[in-house]
Amino acid sequence: QVQLVESGGGLVQPGGSLRLSCAASGIIFSVYNLNWYRQAPGKQRELVAGITSGGIINYTDSVKGRFTISRENAKNTVYLQMNSLKPEDTAVYYCNARYSPGVPDYNYWGQGTQVTVSS
């Protein structure tokens, strides 16, 4: 059974930091591309950051220079370090693991963790 379990969310003041973690089980973690998405109330889910199995990283423009994604294959865990947080970063953050060798496509989601940036 595949599980992705996020942790590390919470309430933080503007300018503060949080570190999200996503621990995976039931998959060969090292071959998966890993992503962090977020969804704010009334908005569509958006890709925040991704790291491929080979270590290639990308970020959405609004978080560049503030967020850092990393992975630790030995611990089956992906992280999202979030610094200089802004109120507009408030959202539910979801971990995603995807492996696309062809058919089928393996795509798994965590349950989400709430991040609230407010004074």
N, C-alpha and C positions, 0 to 999 in steps of 0.2 A: 504494500500500500504506500503510495506516494504522499508525503506530507511536506509542506513548506510552512514554517512557523516563524512569524515576524515578532520582534520585540524591540523595545527601546523608545516607543512613542511616548507622548505626554504633552504637558503644557509648558511652554517656555516663553520668556519675554523676547520682544524684538531685539535682534543682535546676539541672541544666545545660540547655543549649539545643542544638537542631539546626535546620537549615533544609533542608527537602526541596524538590526541584525536579522538575518533570515537563515534559519537552520533547516537543511533539507535532509530527508531520509527516503529510502526506497528508490533512489535513482543513482546512476553512475554520474556523480556530480561533475566530474572534470570535463565531460564532453558537452555539457549544457552551456548555452548562452544564458546569461542571467541579467535580469532587468528589474529596475524599480519604476513603478508607475504610481501615479497619484490621481485622486478624484476629489475635487472640491464640490460642495453642495451646489447643485444646479448646473454643473459642468461635466463635460465628457472626461473620461479617463485619459490621461496623457502620459507618455513616456518621459521619465525624468532622467534616467541614466541607464546605460547598459554596458556590460563587459562580456566579451566573447570568450569562448573556451580557450582561445589563443591569447587573450589578454588585451584585445583591442577595446578601447573605451570611447564612449560617446556620451554627450550631455545635451539636454535641451538648453537653448540659449539663456533662458532666465536663471539657470542655476550655475552656469559656468563660472569658475573662480570661487564658488562658495561651497559646492558639494563635491564629495569625492567618493567614488564607488571603488570597492576592492573585493577580492575573493580570496578565501583560504581553503583550497581544495582538501587539505588534510583534515579540516574540521567540517567539511560540507557546508560552509557558511559564506554568505555574501553580506557585505556591509554597505551602509550609506552614511558617511560622515557629513553632517549638515551644519555649516557654520554661517554666521551672519544672517540668521533667520529673519524673515520678513512676514508680516501678517498674511501676505498673499501666498505664502508657502503652506498655509493651513489646509489640510486635506487628510483623507485616509490614504495611507501609503501601502502599496501592494508589491509583494515580491513575485516575480515571474521567472520560471525556468523553461527554456525551450530548446528542443533538439529536433532538427529537421533533416534527417538523412534521406528523406524521400517520402514514401507512404508507408506507414502512417507518420503523422507529425505529432511529436510529443510536446504538449504545452500544459504547464501546471501553474496554479496560482495559490498564494497564501490567502489567509482570511482577512488580512489588512490590519494596520495599526494606526490609530489616530494621532496626528500631529496638530497641535493647536499653538499658534504663535499670537500672543496677546499680552498687553500690559494690564 
